[in-house]
Amino acid sequence: MNENIQEVFGQFAVQLADGVQLFDTAEEAAVALSAFENGAANLELATEYASSQGLDGKNAKGKINVVLSFLTWVDAGRPGASVAPEAVVEEAAEDSAEDVAVATKDSDGDDITF
């Protein structure tokens, strides 16, 4: 747990701009602290990304929100993340390979078989 997060009577306290905030879980407190500490830098990164993709207007705003959420989650130490069971990982890899096989075509436009 982050040293800036303190457990207080079963809740987790963190100092933010508008004072101490209490959260039900350490993960929630970590995400809030991360957003507070890294928000400006993450917003700049997300905006750069959307711009590099040629997005503007509502499309850019939606993409920026998703990227910000992801960066905040990573900065908070990936709370709630779990390693996928091996069977799920293998199935995803097989599905991905099938998608590639179907989508791959030779220079004449014919499907390539593996």
DSSP file with accessible surface (Angstrom, degrees, kcal/mol):
  #  RESIDUE AA STRUCTURE BP1 BP2  ACC     N-H-->O    O-->H-N    N-H-->O    O-->H-N    TCO  KAPPA ALPHA  PHI   PSI    X-CA   Y-CA   Z-CA
    1    1 A M              0   0  149      0, 0.0    26,-0.0     0, 0.0     2,-0.0   0.000 360.0 360.0 360.0 143.5    0.0    0.0    0.0
    2    2 A N    >   -     0   0   65      1,-0.1     3,-1.9    24,-0.1    28,-0.0  -0.331 360.0-127.8 -61.9 140.8    1.2    3.5   -0.8
    3    3 A E  T 3  S+     0   0  160      1,-0.3    -1,-0.1     3,-0.0     0, 0.0   0.705 108.2  62.3 -66.8 -17.3    2.7    5.4    2.2
    4    4 A N  T 3  S+     0   0   77      2,-0.0    11,-0.6    10,-0.0     2,-0.5   0.453  90.8  79.4 -86.1  -0.9    0.3    8.3    1.5
    5    5 A I  E <   -A   14   0A   5     -3,-1.9     2,-0.4     9,-0.1     9,-0.2  -0.943  64.7-170.3-109.6 123.5   -2.7    6.1    2.1
    6    6 A Q  E     -A   13   0A 115      7,-2.4     7,-3.6    -2,-0.5     2,-0.5  -0.941  21.7-128.0-117.1 136.2   -3.6    5.5    5.7
    7    7 A E  E     -A   12   0A 122     -2,-0.4     2,-0.4     5,-0.2     5,-0.2  -0.694  29.9-179.5 -81.8 128.9   -6.1    3.0    7.1
    8    8 A V  E >   -A   11   0A  58      3,-3.3     3,-1.8    -2,-0.5    -2,-0.0  -0.940  65.5 -32.2-134.8 108.2   -8.5    4.7    9.4
    9    9 A F  T 3  S-     0   0  207     -2,-0.4     3,-0.1     1,-0.3    -1,-0.1   0.891 125.8 -43.0  50.4  47.2  -11.3    2.7   11.1
   10   10 A G  T 3  S+     0   0   48      1,-0.3    -1,-0.3     0, 0.0     2,-0.3   0.463 125.2  91.4  82.9  -0.7  -11.7    0.3    8.2
   11   11 A Q  E <  S-A    8   0A  67     -3,-1.8    -3,-3.3    14,-0.0     2,-0.5  -0.744  74.6-118.8-118.0 172.5  -11.5    3.0    5.6
   12   12 A F  E     -AB   7  23A  30     11,-2.9    11,-2.1    -2,-0.3     2,-0.4  -0.954  24.1-157.8-121.4 120.0   -8.6    4.4    3.6
   13   13 A A  E     +AB   6  22A  12     -7,-3.6    -7,-2.4    -2,-0.5     2,-0.3  -0.761  12.7 175.7-100.5 141.7   -7.7    8.0    3.9
   14   14 A V  E     -AB   5  21A   3      7,-2.1     7,-2.8    -2,-0.4     2,-0.6  -0.997  30.7-121.9-143.8 140.8   -5.7   10.0    1.3
   15   15 A Q  E     + B   0  20A 116    -11,-0.6     5,-0.2    -2,-0.3     2,-0.2  -0.748  39.5 169.6 -85.6 117.4   -4.8   13.7    1.2
   16   16 A L  E >   - B   0  19A  23      3,-2.4     3,-1.8    -2,-0.6    17,-0.1  -0.594  52.4 -82.1-115.9-178.0   -6.1   15.3   -2.0
   17   17 A A  T 3  S+     0   0   84      1,-0.3     3,-0.1    -2,-0.2    -2,-0.0   0.863 128.6  44.6 -56.7 -38.6   -6.3   18.9   -3.1
   18   18 A D  T 3  S-     0   0  126      1,-0.3    -1,-0.3     0, 0.0     2,-0.2   0.076 125.1 -86.0 -98.2  25.1   -9.6   19.6   -1.2
   19   19 A G  E <  S-B   16   0A  23     -3,-1.8    -3,-2.4     2,-0.1    -1,-0.3  -0.565  75.0 -17.6 109.0-170.0   -8.5   17.8    2.0
   20   20 A V  E     -B   15   0A  88     -5,-0.2     2,-0.4    -2,-0.2    -5,-0.2  -0.541  58.3-164.4 -76.6 132.7   -8.6   14.3    3.3
   21   21 A Q  E     -B   14   0A  69     -7,-2.8    -7,-2.1    -2,-0.3     2,-0.4  -0.947   8.5-143.2-117.6 141.9  -10.9   11.9    1.5
   22   22 A L  E     -B   13   0A  88     -2,-0.4     2,-0.3    -9,-0.2    -9,-0.2  -0.860  16.7-172.5-105.2 140.1  -12.0    8.5    2.8
   23   23 A F  E     -B   12   0A  44    -11,-2.1   -11,-2.9    -2,-0.4     6,-0.0  -0.932  29.8-129.7-129.8 153.0  -12.4    5.4    0.5
   24   24 A D  S    S+     0   0  107     -2,-0.3     2,-0.3   -13,-0.2    -1,-0.1   0.801  91.9  31.6 -71.6 -31.4  -13.9    2.0    1.2
   25   25 A T  S  > S-     0   0   49    -13,-0.1     4,-1.8     1,-0.1     5,-0.1  -0.920  74.5-125.0-128.3 157.1  -10.9    0.1   -0.3
   26   26 A A  H  > S+     0   0   24     -2,-0.3     4,-2.5     1,-0.2     5,-0.2   0.849 112.5  58.4 -64.9 -33.1   -7.2    0.7   -0.6
   27   27 A E  H  > S+     0   0  100      2,-0.2     4,-2.3     1,-0.2    -1,-0.2   0.917 104.9  48.4 -63.8 -44.4   -7.5    0.3   -4.4
   28   28 A E  H  > S+     0   0   92      1,-0.2     4,-2.2     2,-0.2    -1,-0.2   0.911 112.5  49.2 -61.8 -41.2  -10.0    3.1   -4.7
   29   29 A A  H  X S+     0   0    0     -4,-1.8     4,-2.6     2,-0.2    -2,-0.2   0.909 109.8  51.8 -65.0 -39.9   -7.7    5.3   -2.6
   30   30 A A  H  X S+     0   0   20     -4,-2.5     4,-2.5     2,-0.2    -2,-0.2   0.908 110.1  48.4 -64.6 -40.8   -4.8    4.4   -4.8
   31   31 A V  H  X S+     0   0   52     -4,-2.3     4,-2.5     2,-0.2    -1,-0.2   0.931 112.7  48.1 -66.1 -43.4   -6.6    5.3   -8.0
   32   32 A A  H  X S+     0   0   22     -4,-2.2     4,-2.2     2,-0.2    -2,-0.2   0.922 113.1  48.1 -63.5 -42.4   -7.8    8.7   -6.6
   33   33 A L  H  X S+     0   0    6     -4,-2.6     4,-3.0     2,-0.2     5,-0.3   0.922 111.6  50.3 -64.5 -42.1   -4.2    9.5   -5.4
   34   34 A S  H  X S+     0   0    5     -4,-2.5     4,-2.8     1,-0.2     5,-0.2   0.923 110.1  49.3 -62.2 -44.6   -2.8    8.5   -8.8
   35   35 A A  H  X S+     0   0   45     -4,-2.5     4,-1.1     1,-0.2    -1,-0.2   0.906 114.4  46.7 -61.8 -38.6   -5.3   10.7  -10.6
   36   36 A F  H  < S+     0   0  106     -4,-2.2     4,-0.3    -5,-0.2    -2,-0.2   0.932 119.2  38.2 -69.0 -45.7   -4.5   13.6   -8.2
   37   37 A E  H  < S+     0   0   97     -4,-3.0    -2,-0.2     1,-0.2     4,-0.2   0.844 131.8  24.1 -76.1 -36.3   -0.7   13.2   -8.5
   38   38 A N  H  X S+     0   0   54     -4,-2.8     4,-2.7    -5,-0.3     5,-0.3   0.299  86.8 109.3-115.9   8.3   -0.4   12.3  -12.2
   39   39 A G  H  X S+     0   0   25     -4,-1.1     4,-2.5    -5,-0.2     5,-0.2   0.900  80.3  45.9 -57.2 -46.6   -3.5   13.8  -13.7
   40   40 A A  H  > S+     0   0   85     -4,-0.3     4,-2.2     2,-0.2    -1,-0.2   0.934 115.7  45.6 -66.2 -44.8   -1.9   16.7  -15.7
   41   41 A A  H  > S+     0   0   57      1,-0.2     4,-2.3     2,-0.2    -1,-0.2   0.910 114.4  48.7 -65.1 -41.2    0.9   14.6  -17.1
   42   42 A N  H  X S+     0   0    9     -4,-2.7     4,-2.7     2,-0.2     5,-0.2   0.888 109.1  52.9 -66.8 -37.5   -1.5   11.8  -18.1
   43   43 A L  H  X S+     0   0   83     -4,-2.5     4,-2.6    -5,-0.3     5,-0.2   0.925 108.9  50.2 -62.9 -41.2   -3.9   14.3  -19.7
   44   44 A E  H  X S+     0   0  123     -4,-2.2     4,-2.5     2,-0.2    -2,-0.2   0.934 112.0  47.4 -62.9 -44.5   -1.0   15.6  -21.8
   45   45 A L  H  X S+     0   0   92     -4,-2.3     4,-2.4     2,-0.2    -2,-0.2   0.928 113.3  47.9 -61.7 -45.3   -0.1   12.1  -22.9
   46   46 A A  H  X S+     0   0    0     -4,-2.7     4,-2.5     1,-0.2    -2,-0.2   0.900 112.0  49.5 -64.6 -39.3   -3.7   11.1  -23.7
   47   47 A T  H  X S+     0   0   66     -4,-2.6     4,-2.4     2,-0.2    -1,-0.2   0.914 110.2  50.7 -66.5 -42.1   -4.1   14.4  -25.7
   48   48 A E  H  X S+     0   0  108     -4,-2.5     4,-2.5    -5,-0.2    -2,-0.2   0.912 110.6  50.3 -59.5 -43.3   -0.9   13.8  -27.6
   49   49 A Y  H  X S+     0   0   96     -4,-2.4     4,-1.4     2,-0.2    -2,-0.2   0.946 110.6  47.5 -61.8 -48.9   -2.1   10.2  -28.4
   50   50 A A  H  <>S+     0   0    2     -4,-2.5     5,-2.3     1,-0.2     3,-0.3   0.914 113.3  49.3 -60.9 -40.2   -5.5   11.4  -29.7
   51   51 A S  H ><5S+     0   0   86     -4,-2.4     3,-1.7     1,-0.2    -1,-0.2   0.908 107.3  54.1 -64.6 -41.8   -3.8   14.1  -31.8
   52   52 A S  H 3<5S+     0   0   82     -4,-2.5    -1,-0.2     1,-0.3    -2,-0.2   0.770 107.1  52.6 -65.7 -22.8   -1.3   11.6  -33.3
   53   53 A Q  T 3<5S-     0   0  107     -4,-1.4    -1,-0.3    -3,-0.3    -2,-0.2   0.392 116.4-115.4 -91.5   0.9   -4.2    9.4  -34.3
   54   54 A G  T < 5 +     0   0   63     -3,-1.7     2,-0.2     1,-0.2    -3,-0.2   0.722  63.4 151.4  74.1  22.3   -5.9   12.3  -36.1
   55   55 A L      < +     0   0   53     -5,-2.3     2,-0.3    -6,-0.2    -1,-0.2  -0.603  15.3 168.2 -88.0 146.0   -8.9   12.3  -33.8
   56   56 A D    >>  +     0   0  122     -2,-0.2     3,-1.0     4,-0.0     4,-0.8  -0.945  42.6   6.9-147.2 168.7  -10.9   15.5  -33.0
   57   57 A G  H 3> S-     0   0   57     -2,-0.3     4,-2.2     1,-0.2     5,-0.2  -0.267 125.7  -9.0  62.6-137.4  -14.1   16.5  -31.3
   58   58 A K  H 3> S+     0   0  191      1,-0.2     4,-2.6     2,-0.2    -1,-0.2   0.836 135.7  57.5 -65.0 -35.3  -16.1   13.8  -29.5
   59   59 A N  H <> S+     0   0  114     -3,-1.0     4,-2.1     2,-0.2    -1,-0.2   0.923 109.3  45.2 -61.1 -44.1  -13.9   11.0  -30.9
   60   60 A A  H  X S+     0   0   12     -4,-0.8     4,-3.0     2,-0.2     5,-0.2   0.930 112.5  51.1 -65.1 -44.4  -10.9   12.6  -29.3
   61   61 A K  H  X S+     0   0  145     -4,-2.2     4,-2.3     1,-0.2    -2,-0.2   0.922 111.3  47.6 -61.1 -44.4  -12.6   13.3  -26.0
   62   62 A G  H  X S+     0   0   37     -4,-2.6     4,-1.9     2,-0.2    -1,-0.2   0.925 114.4  45.9 -62.9 -43.8  -13.8    9.7  -25.8
   63   63 A K  H  X S+     0   0   89     -4,-2.1     4,-2.7    -5,-0.2     5,-0.2   0.915 111.0  53.0 -66.3 -41.6  -10.4    8.3  -26.6
   64   64 A I  H  X S+     0   0   25     -4,-3.0     4,-2.9     1,-0.2     5,-0.2   0.920 108.1  51.4 -60.4 -42.0   -8.7   10.7  -24.2
   65   65 A N  H  X S+     0   0   89     -4,-2.3     4,-2.2    -5,-0.2    -1,-0.2   0.909 111.4  46.9 -62.6 -40.8  -11.0    9.5  -21.4
   66   66 A V  H  X S+     0   0  100     -4,-1.9     4,-2.4     2,-0.2    -2,-0.2   0.938 114.0  46.9 -66.8 -45.3  -10.2    5.9  -22.0
   67   67 A V  H  X S+     0   0   29     -4,-2.7     4,-2.9     1,-0.2     5,-0.2   0.920 112.0  51.3 -63.8 -42.1   -6.5    6.5  -22.2
   68   68 A L  H  X S+     0   0   37     -4,-2.9     4,-2.5    -5,-0.2     5,-0.2   0.917 109.4  50.3 -59.9 -44.1   -6.6    8.6  -19.0
   69   69 A S  H  X S+     0   0   81     -4,-2.2     4,-2.2    -5,-0.2    -1,-0.2   0.930 112.5  47.2 -60.1 -44.2   -8.5    5.9  -17.2
   70   70 A F  H  X S+     0   0  117     -4,-2.4     4,-2.6     2,-0.2    -2,-0.2   0.941 112.4  48.2 -64.0 -47.4   -5.9    3.3  -18.3
   71   71 A L  H  X S+     0   0   33     -4,-2.9     4,-2.8     1,-0.2    -1,-0.2   0.902 111.7  50.2 -63.2 -38.7   -2.9    5.5  -17.3
   72   72 A T  H  X S+     0   0   17     -4,-2.5     4,-1.8    -5,-0.2    -1,-0.2   0.920 110.4  50.2 -64.5 -41.6   -4.5    6.2  -13.9
   73   73 A W  H  <>S+     0   0   81     -4,-2.2     5,-2.3    -5,-0.2    -2,-0.2   0.924 112.7  46.3 -62.7 -43.5   -5.1    2.5  -13.3
   74   74 A V  H ><5S+     0   0   57     -4,-2.6     3,-1.9     1,-0.2    -2,-0.2   0.937 111.6  50.9 -65.4 -46.7   -1.5    1.7  -14.3
   75   75 A D  H 3<5S+     0   0   71     -4,-2.8    -1,-0.2     1,-0.3    -2,-0.2   0.813 104.8  58.6 -60.8 -30.1   -0.1    4.5  -12.1
   76   76 A A  T 3<5S-     0   0   20     -4,-1.8    -1,-0.3    -5,-0.2    -2,-0.2   0.452 128.1 -97.4 -80.0   0.6   -2.2    3.2   -9.2
   77   77 A G  T < 5 -     0   0   60     -3,-1.9    -3,-0.2    -4,-0.1    -2,-0.2   0.732  61.4 -76.1  91.8  21.8   -0.4   -0.2   -9.4
   78   78 A R    > < -     0   0  139     -5,-2.3     3,-1.9    -6,-0.2    -4,-0.1   0.931  62.7-153.9  55.9  53.8   -3.1   -2.0  -11.5
   79   79 A P  T 3  S+     0   0   27      0, 0.0    -1,-0.1     0, 0.0     3,-0.1  -0.316  74.3  15.1 -60.9 136.9   -5.6   -2.5   -8.6
   80   80 A G  T 3  S+     0   0   75      1,-0.3     2,-0.1     0, 0.0    -2,-0.1   0.421  90.7 141.6  81.9  -1.6   -7.9   -5.5   -9.1
   81   81 A A    <   -     0   0   42     -3,-1.9     2,-0.3    -4,-0.1    -1,-0.3  -0.473  26.5-177.5 -73.5 143.0   -5.7   -6.9  -11.9
   82   82 A S        -     0   0  105     -2,-0.1     2,-0.4    -3,-0.1    -4,-0.0  -0.976  32.4-103.9-137.9 154.2   -5.4  -10.6  -11.9
   83   83 A V        -     0   0  140     -2,-0.3     3,-0.1     1,-0.1     0, 0.0  -0.616  42.2-116.2 -77.7 132.3   -3.5  -13.0  -14.1
   84   84 A A        -     0   0   44     -2,-0.4    -1,-0.1     1,-0.1     5,-0.1  -0.417  36.2 -98.6 -67.5 141.5   -5.8  -14.8  -16.6
   85   85 A P    >>  -     0   0   87      0, 0.0     4,-2.0     0, 0.0     3,-0.6  -0.268  34.1-113.3 -57.8 148.4   -6.1  -18.5  -16.1
   86   86 A E  H 3> S+     0   0  147      1,-0.3     4,-2.6     2,-0.2     5,-0.2   0.869 115.3  56.0 -55.1 -39.1   -3.8  -20.4  -18.5
   87   87 A A  H 3> S+     0   0   70      1,-0.2     4,-2.4     2,-0.2    -1,-0.3   0.897 107.1  49.5 -63.7 -38.4   -6.7  -21.9  -20.4
   88   88 A V  H <> S+     0   0   79     -3,-0.6     4,-2.5     2,-0.2    -1,-0.2   0.918 111.0  49.5 -67.2 -41.4   -8.2  -18.5  -21.2
   89   89 A V  H  X S+     0   0   80     -4,-2.0     4,-2.2     2,-0.2    -2,-0.2   0.934 112.2  47.8 -63.7 -43.8   -4.8  -17.2  -22.4
   90   90 A E  H  X S+     0   0   99     -4,-2.6     4,-2.4     2,-0.2    -2,-0.2   0.921 111.8  49.9 -63.5 -42.8   -4.4  -20.3  -24.7
   91   91 A E  H  X S+     0   0  115     -4,-2.4     4,-2.7    -5,-0.2     5,-0.2   0.919 110.2  50.2 -63.6 -41.5   -7.9  -19.8  -26.0
   92   92 A A  H  X S+     0   0   57     -4,-2.5     4,-2.5     1,-0.2    -1,-0.2   0.909 110.3  50.4 -63.6 -39.1   -7.3  -16.1  -26.8
   93   93 A A  H  X S+     0   0   60     -4,-2.2     4,-2.3     2,-0.2    -1,-0.2   0.911 111.2  48.3 -65.7 -40.6   -4.1  -17.0  -28.6
   94   94 A E  H  X S+     0   0  116     -4,-2.4     4,-2.3     2,-0.2    -2,-0.2   0.932 112.0  48.9 -65.2 -44.2   -5.9  -19.6  -30.7
   95   95 A D  H  X S+     0   0   68     -4,-2.7     4,-2.3     1,-0.2    -2,-0.2   0.911 111.3  50.6 -60.8 -40.8   -8.7  -17.2  -31.5
   96   96 A S  H  X S+     0   0   68     -4,-2.5     4,-2.1     1,-0.2    -1,-0.2   0.917 109.4  50.0 -64.4 -41.5   -6.2  -14.6  -32.5
   97   97 A A  H  X S+     0   0   62     -4,-2.3     4,-2.4     1,-0.2    -1,-0.2   0.903 110.0  51.0 -64.8 -38.5   -4.3  -17.0  -34.7
   98   98 A E  H  X S+     0   0  115     -4,-2.3     4,-2.2     1,-0.2     5,-0.2   0.913 108.8  51.6 -64.9 -40.9   -7.6  -18.0  -36.4
   99   99 A D  H  X S+     0   0  111     -4,-2.3     4,-2.1     1,-0.2    -1,-0.2   0.904 110.7  48.1 -62.3 -40.6   -8.4  -14.3  -37.0
  100  100 A V  H  X S+     0   0   78     -4,-2.1     4,-1.6     2,-0.2    -2,-0.2   0.928 110.0  52.2 -66.0 -42.5   -5.0  -13.8  -38.6
  101  101 A A  H  < S+     0   0   29     -4,-2.4    11,-0.4     1,-0.2    -2,-0.2   0.909 113.3  43.5 -62.7 -40.5   -5.4  -16.8  -40.8
  102  102 A V  H  < S+     0   0  105     -4,-2.2    -1,-0.2     1,-0.2    -2,-0.2   0.899 116.8  46.5 -71.5 -37.7   -8.8  -15.6  -42.1
  103  103 A A  H  < S+     0   0   77     -4,-2.1     2,-0.4    -5,-0.2    -1,-0.2   0.646  91.4  96.3 -82.4 -13.4   -7.6  -12.1  -42.6
  104  104 A T     <  +     0   0   44     -4,-1.6     8,-1.9     8,-0.2     2,-0.3  -0.637  50.2 174.3 -85.5 128.7   -4.3  -12.9  -44.4
  105  105 A K  B     -C  111   0B 117     -2,-0.4     6,-0.2     6,-0.2     2,-0.0  -0.940  26.3-122.5-130.0 153.3   -4.4  -12.8  -48.2
  106  106 A D    >   -     0   0   61      4,-2.8     3,-2.0    -2,-0.3     6,-0.0  -0.212  46.9 -84.5 -84.1-177.2   -1.7  -13.2  -50.8
  107  107 A S  T 3  S+     0   0  124      1,-0.3    -1,-0.1     2,-0.1    -2,-0.0   0.738 129.4  56.0 -65.4 -19.4   -0.9  -10.6  -53.4
  108  108 A D  T 3  S-     0   0  131      2,-0.1    -1,-0.3     3,-0.0     3,-0.1   0.494 119.5-108.2 -87.6  -5.2   -3.7  -12.0  -55.7
  109  109 A G  S <  S+     0   0   40     -3,-2.0     2,-0.2     1,-0.3    -2,-0.1   0.524  75.0 136.3  91.4   5.2   -6.3  -11.5  -52.9
  110  110 A D        -     0   0   98      1,-0.1    -4,-2.8    -5,-0.0    -1,-0.3  -0.627  62.6-101.9 -86.3 145.5   -6.7  -15.2  -52.2
  111  111 A D  B     -C  105   0B  91     -2,-0.2     2,-0.5    -6,-0.2    -6,-0.2  -0.382  32.8-131.4 -62.6 141.1   -6.9  -16.5  -48.6
  112  112 A I        -     0   0   62     -8,-1.9     2,-0.4   -11,-0.4    -8,-0.2  -0.821  18.6-148.5 -94.0 132.3   -3.6  -18.0  -47.4
  113  113 A T              0   0  129     -2,-0.5   -11,-0.0   -11,-0.0    -8,-0.0  -0.818 360.0 360.0-102.3 142.3   -4.0  -21.4  -45.8
  114  114 A F              0   0  181     -2,-0.4   -13,-0.0     0, 0.0    -2,-0.0  -0.773 360.0 360.0-105.3 360.0   -1.7  -22.5  -43.0
